[in-house]
Amino acid sequence: MAELTFDCVDVRPLRYAASPTLAFRLRISELSGQPVHAMVLRVQIRIEPQRRRYADGESELLTHLFGERSRWGETLKPFQFATVSVTVPGFSGATEVDAEVPCTYDLEVAAGKYFHALSEGVVPMVLLFSGTVFGKGGPGFWVEQVPWHTQAECRLPVAVWDELMARYFPDVAWLKLPHRTVDALLEYQARHAIPTCEAAVEQLLAGGP
């Protein structure tokens, strides 16, 4: 049987992607000396929020996700970030491949809310691996499953996330509103001759008519 280990050696924004994408650089090692003909890998990525500390400002923004801080011992649990598939070409010894993960800045999504609340530090993550390994040896090919317990830790810098989102959404965030709310905002904007939706919201927040 193949003896595999996995490490996440880097995370970076993917350049020239059509949408925001993080590239998780994976190093895969085969320790028994058997050459690997190919591998179809499934990578499940989970955020582990209980593994870091939070400043007061971050805690306040995370209240709507995890509840009051007094309850975080119960509510601060790992949650799903993404699941992607990676095809790994043949190798002997070790190889490196990218797991490309599409990202969203939607603040209705738990991961979007979480990243938006963080001002610095890192995001603790765990990568869980499964899939199929194809090898060639002896009279022919052999096939086996990636062991279910294989995993790797990753510490994604908040600065990397901020850099990624700044490329696609510089100095903005996104909110999902019902059609009736958008219609009412546009009517308010027209009624008061306000040039932009942003200015209309600012006027309302300031206690405007």
Rosetta silent file (secondary structure, phi, psi, omega in degrees, C-alpha in Angstrom):
SEQUENCE: MAELTFDCVDVRPLRYAASPTLAFRLRISELSGQPVHAMVLRVQIRIEPQRRRYADGESELLTHLFGERSRWGETLKPFQFATVSVTVPGFSGATEVDAEVPCTYDLEVAAGKYFHALSEGVVPMVLLFSGTVFGKGGPGFWVEQVPWHTQAECRLPVAVWDELMARYFPDVAWLKLPHRTVDALLEYQARHAIPTCEAAVEQLLAGGP
SCORE:     score description
SCORE:     0.000 S_00000001
   1 L     0.000  146.572  175.879    0.000    0.000    0.000 S_00000001
   2 L   -70.505  142.313  178.020    1.072    3.563   -0.646 S_00000001
   3 L  -112.855  103.533 -170.243    2.057    5.504    2.466 S_00000001
   4 E  -109.124  142.611  169.132    0.964    9.100    1.932 S_00000001
   5 E  -129.182  151.622 -177.482    1.419   12.296    3.927 S_00000001
   6 E  -128.528  139.705  174.308   -0.002   15.728    3.109 S_00000001
   7 E  -137.198  144.583  171.950    1.180   19.226    4.007 S_00000001
   8 E  -101.044  111.417 -171.736   -0.144   22.666    3.107 S_00000001
   9 E   -98.018  -12.972 -177.585    2.986   24.729    2.438 S_00000001
  10 E  -168.332  153.438  170.444    1.453   27.994    1.198 S_00000001
  11 E  -135.560  132.391 -177.903   -1.790   29.858    0.472 S_00000001
  12 E  -148.791  154.466  172.230   -1.932   32.706   -2.029 S_00000001
  13 E   -65.501  136.935  178.081   -4.451   34.587   -4.171 S_00000001
  14 L   -82.137  122.465 -178.849   -4.644   33.068   -7.648 S_00000001
  15 L   -74.849  145.622  172.012   -3.705   35.674  -10.231 S_00000001
  16 L    64.447   23.587  175.054   -5.833   36.285  -13.314 S_00000001
  17 L   -80.426  154.517 -179.757   -8.754   34.139  -12.139 S_00000001
  18 L   -70.339  -25.253  178.906  -12.247   35.028  -13.356 S_00000001
  19 L  -142.745  165.104 -177.867  -13.480   35.231   -9.751 S_00000001
  20 L   -55.895  126.111 -175.916  -11.782   35.391   -6.327 S_00000001
  21 E  -142.840  132.003  172.970   -9.795   32.180   -5.874 S_00000001
  22 E   -99.762  137.937  176.381   -7.309   30.987   -3.262 S_00000001
  23 E  -105.784  111.253  175.253   -4.588   28.524   -4.223 S_00000001
  24 E   -89.995  114.060 -178.207   -3.679   26.125   -1.406 S_00000001
  25 E   -83.109  117.022 -176.920   -0.244   24.688   -2.241 S_00000001
  26 E  -106.195  134.692  171.884   -0.174   21.017   -1.220 S_00000001
  27 E  -108.555  120.904 -178.473    2.923   18.880   -0.804 S_00000001
  28 E  -111.935  125.745 -179.556    2.162   15.170   -1.142 S_00000001
  29 E  -118.369  139.260  174.980    4.787   12.623   -0.103 S_00000001
  30 E  -113.099  114.368 -167.453    4.807    8.868   -0.708 S_00000001
  31 L   -92.284  -11.893 -176.137    7.027    7.290    1.953 S_00000001
  32 L   -88.897   -9.666 -178.926    7.140    3.614    0.925 S_00000001
  33 L    93.666   -1.177  178.985    9.007    4.183   -2.340 S_00000001
  34 L   -80.052  132.345  175.098    6.139    3.162   -4.626 S_00000001
  35 L   -71.782  142.122  177.610    5.633    5.385   -7.664 S_00000001
  36 E  -101.324  124.600 -178.859    2.176    6.925   -7.959 S_00000001
  37 E   -76.094  -39.948  177.828    0.704    6.842  -11.462 S_00000001
  38 E  -171.178  165.820  179.263   -2.037    9.383  -10.697 S_00000001
  39 E  -148.135  134.216  171.860   -4.347   10.499   -7.910 S_00000001
  40 E  -106.931  111.107 -168.799   -7.863   11.894   -7.819 S_00000001
  41 E  -111.492  138.274  174.020   -7.988   13.881   -4.607 S_00000001
  42 E  -114.314  126.188 -175.504  -10.933   15.382   -2.733 S_00000001
  43 E  -118.033  117.859  175.125  -10.044   18.156   -0.287 S_00000001
  44 E  -103.679  125.563 -176.171  -12.477   19.284    2.387 S_00000001
  45 E  -112.404  125.862  179.179  -11.441   22.540    4.115 S_00000001
  46 E  -120.038  141.387  172.283  -12.822   23.481    7.518 S_00000001
  47 E   -88.920  135.713 -179.237  -12.342   26.660    9.534 S_00000001
  48 L  -116.626   80.872 -171.987  -11.529   26.054   13.206 S_00000001
  49 H   -65.869  -20.946 -178.412  -12.456   29.344   14.920 S_00000001
  50 H   -72.811   -6.591 -174.530  -11.878   28.003   18.436 S_00000001
  51 H   -98.506   16.615  175.076   -8.108   27.849   17.779 S_00000001
  52 L  -144.353  165.059  176.780   -7.422   31.619   17.858 S_00000001
  53 L   -95.577  160.962 -176.601   -8.028   34.672   20.047 S_00000001
  54 L  -132.131  134.742  174.217  -10.209   37.631   19.074 S_00000001
  55 L   -70.661  165.385 -176.716   -9.890   41.346   19.761 S_00000001
  56 H   -59.219  -42.414 -179.986  -12.880   43.202   21.198 S_00000001
  57 H   -64.045  -38.288  177.493  -13.804   44.701   17.808 S_00000001
  58 H   -66.269  -42.782 -179.439  -13.647   41.292   16.158 S_00000001
  59 H   -59.696  -40.079 -179.677  -15.768   39.742   18.909 S_00000001
  60 H   -63.687  -41.378  179.685  -18.469   42.345   18.414 S_00000001
  61 H   -72.123  -21.524 -179.120  -18.695   41.640   14.684 S_00000001
  62 H   -89.617   -2.729 -178.490  -18.789   37.884   15.331 S_00000001
  63 H   -59.283  -40.959 -177.384  -21.762   38.106   17.701 S_00000001
  64 H   -72.427  -10.660  178.518  -24.267   37.588   14.871 S_00000001
  65 H   -99.207  -41.219 -175.062  -22.376   34.428   13.843 S_00000001
  66 H  -116.127   -1.264 -177.720  -21.567   32.775   17.194 S_00000001
  67 L    85.254 -172.141  179.575  -23.826   34.595   19.634 S_00000001
  68 L   -62.018  148.476 -174.780  -22.763   36.401   22.813 S_00000001
  69 H   -60.384  -28.901  179.193  -19.171   35.817   23.868 S_00000001
  70 H   -62.856  -18.807 -178.095  -20.306   34.133   27.091 S_00000001
  71 H  -101.297    2.398 -173.122  -21.671   31.299   24.922 S_00000001
  72 H   -64.398  -23.150  175.520  -18.582   30.797   22.743 S_00000001
  73 H   -60.347  -26.071  179.570  -17.545   27.707   24.671 S_00000001
  74 H  -100.307  -33.229 -170.174  -20.563   26.021   23.086 S_00000001
  75 H   -96.866  -19.513 -176.718  -20.944   27.858   19.777 S_00000001
  76 L   -80.530   84.073 -175.235  -17.337   28.294   18.580 S_00000001
  77 L  -121.618  156.063  176.160  -17.165   25.087   16.520 S_00000001
  78 L   -58.663  146.026  175.920  -15.448   24.119   13.232 S_00000001
  79 E  -143.356  158.867 -172.958  -17.480   24.842   10.110 S_00000001
  80 E   -70.352  133.576  173.140  -17.190   24.110    6.415 S_00000001
  81 E  -103.982  -49.950 -177.622  -15.289   26.498    4.154 S_00000001
  82 E  -166.214  159.868  169.569  -15.027   24.582    0.861 S_00000001
  83 E  -134.381  126.070 -178.490  -14.678   21.199   -0.830 S_00000001
  84 E  -133.675  161.613  176.190  -12.684   20.910   -4.049 S_00000001
  85 E  -113.137  144.635 -179.084  -11.274   18.161   -6.262 S_00000001
  86 E  -135.018  131.263  172.569   -7.685   17.971   -7.514 S_00000001
  87 E   -96.440  121.185 -175.769   -6.173   15.689  -10.141 S_00000001
  88 E  -103.806  121.603  176.673   -2.569   14.880   -9.207 S_00000001
  89 E   -66.054  166.636 -179.706   -0.187   13.749  -11.996 S_00000001
  90 E   -60.499  149.157  178.371    2.128   10.786  -11.477 S_00000001
  91 E  -160.177  163.922  171.581    5.133   11.186   -9.179 S_00000001
  92 L  -127.147  136.921  179.368    7.744    9.351   -7.152 S_00000001
  93 L    83.167  -80.618 -178.193    8.797   10.479   -3.699 S_00000001
  94 E  -155.325  158.097  176.989    6.952   13.788   -3.455 S_00000001
  95 E  -151.454  165.951  176.255    5.141   16.373   -5.536 S_00000001
  96 E  -128.408  137.442  178.188    3.365   19.713   -5.119 S_00000001
  97 E  -140.122  161.530  176.585   -0.004   20.742   -6.565 S_00000001
  98 E  -100.690  132.975  167.052   -2.476   23.595   -6.083 S_00000001
  99 E   -98.858  109.747 -175.547   -5.973   23.111   -4.707 S_00000001
 100 E   -90.181  121.861 -172.803   -7.866   26.065   -6.211 S_00000001
 101 E  -117.248  110.916  174.100  -10.718   27.233   -3.999 S_00000001
 102 E   -64.708  140.697 -176.324  -13.334   29.722   -5.323 S_00000001
 103 L  -124.886  158.872  178.293  -14.254   32.297   -2.662 S_00000001
 104 L  -131.032  150.370  174.762  -17.145   34.654   -2.021 S_00000001
 105 L  -104.821   17.570 -179.278  -17.480   37.958   -0.181 S_00000001
 106 E   -67.281  118.168 -177.638  -21.193   37.344    0.391 S_00000001
 107 L   -79.349    1.884  170.790  -21.918   38.414    3.977 S_00000001
 108 L   -87.598  -10.020  179.278  -24.900   36.044    4.099 S_00000001
 109 L   -95.272  138.705 -174.970  -22.439   33.126    4.002 S_00000001
 110 H   -56.210  -44.622 -179.166  -20.865   32.063    7.305 S_00000001
 111 H   -63.941  -39.236  177.936  -17.308   32.130    5.938 S_00000001
 112 H   -62.358  -44.051  177.140  -17.856   35.601    4.462 S_00000001
 113 H   -61.206  -42.459 -176.294  -19.130   36.915    7.813 S_00000001
 114 H   -65.281  -50.697 -178.883  -16.198   35.320    9.630 S_00000001
 115 H   -62.610  -39.131 -178.323  -13.465   36.696    7.362 S_00000001
 116 H   -62.187  -30.630 -176.555  -15.066   40.144    7.305 S_00000001
 117 H   -78.031  -18.103 -172.678  -14.907   40.333   11.112 S_00000001
 118 L   -89.517  135.717 -179.284  -11.158   39.639   11.373 S_00000001
 119 L  -104.028  -22.524 -178.303   -8.682   42.509   11.352 S_00000001
 120 L  -163.736 -179.096  177.492   -5.377   40.638   11.684 S_00000001
 121 L    85.931 -150.339 -176.966   -3.724   37.340   12.551 S_00000001
 122 E  -131.110  161.518  174.913   -4.465   34.007   10.920 S_00000001
 123 E  -107.154  111.607  178.508   -7.438   31.760   10.239 S_00000001
 124 E   -70.141  131.111  179.964   -6.827   28.228   11.597 S_00000001
 125 E  -135.040  157.976  170.721   -7.943   25.598    9.106 S_00000001
 126 E  -128.376  135.868  178.809   -7.779   21.856    8.696 S_00000001
 127 E  -107.151  122.479 -179.325   -7.690   20.124    5.305 S_00000001
 128 E  -107.142  131.920 -172.190   -9.235   16.645    5.181 S_00000001
 129 E  -114.236  142.991  170.684   -8.275   14.367    2.281 S_00000001
 130 E  -149.662  174.839  179.395   -9.981   11.484    0.515 S_00000001
 131 E   139.406 -162.019 -173.843   -9.886   10.070   -2.981 S_00000001
 132 E  -128.430  136.828  178.124   -8.287    7.368   -5.124 S_00000001
 133 E  -110.644  131.818  177.780   -4.638    6.497   -5.782 S_00000001
 134 E  -113.588  127.945  179.690   -3.589    4.749   -9.001 S_00000001
 135 E  -128.417  166.658  179.580   -0.264    2.930   -9.146 S_00000001
 136 E  -134.123  125.794 -179.017    1.642    0.749  -11.557 S_00000001
 137 E  -177.763  156.541 -179.137    3.783   -2.175  -10.543 S_00000001
 138 L    63.440 -131.030 -177.032    4.201   -5.928  -10.887 S_00000001
 139 L   -78.765  -10.576 -176.610    1.800   -7.388  -13.454 S_00000001
 140 E  -179.944 -149.513 -177.736   -0.296   -4.259  -13.888 S_00000001
 141 E   -90.952  156.204  172.049   -2.043   -1.374  -12.198 S_00000001
 142 E  -131.021  152.234 -177.345   -3.269   -1.172   -8.636 S_00000001
 143 E  -133.266  135.114  175.473   -5.922    1.085   -7.125 S_00000001
 144 E  -148.998  164.920 -178.582   -6.481    2.060   -3.501 S_00000001
 145 E   -90.404  146.695  171.136   -8.245    4.735   -1.473 S_00000001
 146 L   -65.767  128.222 -177.712   -6.594    7.648    0.248 S_00000001
 147 L   -55.697  138.755 -173.597   -6.783    6.782    3.974 S_00000001
 148 L   -64.338  -23.763 -174.981   -9.681    8.590    5.649 S_00000001
 149 L   -86.704   -1.200 -177.430   -7.505    9.908    8.495 S_00000001
 150 L   -72.118  132.816 -179.255   -5.106   11.896    6.263 S_00000001
 151 E  -157.519  170.148  178.121   -5.221   15.624    6.944 S_00000001
 152 E  -147.877  147.304  176.461   -3.090   18.769    7.112 S_00000001
 153 E   -93.412  153.032  179.557   -3.241   21.975    9.101 S_00000001
 154 E  -145.623  140.534  176.255   -3.188   25.404    7.522 S_00000001
 155 E  -121.275   96.999 -177.020   -2.958   28.920    8.978 S_00000001
 156 E   -80.398  116.923  177.254   -4.346   31.337    6.407 S_00000001
 157 E   -62.825  135.483  176.484   -3.130   34.902    7.053 S_00000001
 158 H   -58.817  -33.131  179.443   -6.007   37.375    7.242 S_00000001
 159 H   -61.764  -32.884  178.337   -3.836   39.681    5.104 S_00000001
 160 H   -68.234  -42.557  176.633   -3.953   37.133    2.260 S_00000001
 161 H   -61.839  -45.092 -179.926   -7.769   37.102    2.351 S_00000001
 162 H   -61.922  -39.728  177.906   -7.857   40.904    2.419 S_00000001
 163 H   -62.886  -41.885  179.786   -5.470   41.055   -0.553 S_00000001
 164 H   -61.481  -49.688 -176.757   -7.662   38.648   -2.518 S_00000001
 165 H   -69.522  -31.471  178.829  -10.873   40.580   -1.905 S_00000001
 166 H   -65.775  -26.594  178.645   -9.195   43.941   -2.552 S_00000001
 167 H   -69.550  -33.866 -174.004   -8.347   42.763   -6.068 S_00000001
 168 H  -104.733  -32.680 -176.934  -11.986   42.114   -6.938 S_00000001
 169 L  -132.742   67.609 -175.549  -13.961   44.342   -4.549 S_00000001
 170 L   -62.782  119.712  173.546  -11.712   47.267   -3.582 S_00000001
 171 L    60.557   30.177  176.372  -13.011   49.057   -0.475 S_00000001
 172 L  -137.084  161.846  171.328  -16.525   47.597   -0.727 S_00000001
 173 L  -133.245  166.535 -175.013  -18.630   44.859    0.875 S_00000001
 174 E  -117.792  139.005  174.168  -21.807   43.163   -0.332 S_00000001
 175 L  -125.398  140.175  176.420  -25.233   42.951    1.276 S_00000001
 176 L   -96.475  122.816 -179.455  -28.182   40.864    0.114 S_00000001
 177 L  -124.452  146.481  174.877  -31.487   42.786    0.260 S_00000001
 178 L   -62.433  155.402  179.868  -35.026   41.779   -0.757 S_00000001
 179 H   -56.542  -40.884 -177.619  -36.333   43.338   -3.987 S_00000001
 180 H   -63.838  -34.033  178.123  -38.874   45.408   -2.063 S_00000001
 181 H   -70.212  -41.454  177.495  -36.082   46.939    0.065 S_00000001
 182 H   -63.294  -43.316  178.857  -34.020   47.797   -3.008 S_00000001
 183 H   -60.645  -43.674 -179.317  -37.103   49.315   -4.675 S_00000001
 184 H   -64.467  -37.887  178.770  -37.843   51.402   -1.577 S_00000001
 185 H   -65.713  -42.214  178.986  -34.228   52.615   -1.452 S_00000001
 186 H   -66.228  -37.744  177.015  -34.305   53.633   -5.114 S_00000001
 187 H   -64.835  -42.067  177.293  -37.624   55.436   -4.602 S_00000001
 188 H   -62.048  -42.868  179.816  -36.169   57.287   -1.601 S_00000001
 189 H   -61.101  -44.308 -179.836  -33.101   58.189   -3.636 S_00000001
 190 H   -69.575  -39.776 -176.324  -35.217   59.595   -6.480 S_00000001
 191 H   -64.326  -33.113 -177.442  -37.660   61.419   -4.191 S_00000001
 192 L  -105.428   11.342  177.496  -34.865   63.311   -2.436 S_00000001
 193 L    54.078   46.990  179.058  -32.664   63.781   -5.553 S_00000001
 194 L   -95.338  130.043 -169.983  -29.796   61.797   -4.016 S_00000001
 195 L   -69.851  -31.485 -175.101  -27.185   60.859   -6.645 S_00000001
 196 L  -136.101  159.699  175.595  -26.159   57.388   -5.388 S_00000001
 197 H   -63.479  -37.781  178.937  -27.463   54.520   -3.272 S_00000001
 198 H   -59.003  -45.619  179.185  -24.448   54.935   -0.989 S_00000001
 199 H   -65.272  -34.369  178.361  -25.376   58.571   -0.306 S_00000001
 200 H   -65.709  -43.882  178.775  -28.995   57.564    0.339 S_00000001
 201 H   -63.959  -43.352  179.241  -27.947   54.981    2.947 S_00000001
 202 H   -60.744  -39.895  179.240  -25.596   57.469    4.592 S_00000001
 203 H   -66.293  -40.436  177.830  -28.404   60.040    4.812 S_00000001
 204 H   -64.894  -42.621  179.397  -30.767   57.485    6.362 S_00000001
 205 H   -64.689  -29.096  179.844  -28.110   56.395    8.882 S_00000001
 206 L   -83.131    3.123  178.275  -27.589   60.036    9.817 S_00000001
 207 L    88.819   25.787  179.766  -31.291   60.321   10.624 S_00000001
 208 L   -67.751  171.814 -177.851  -32.415   61.871    7.363 S_00000001
 209 L   -66.294    0.000    0.000  -36.087   62.109    6.362 S_00000001
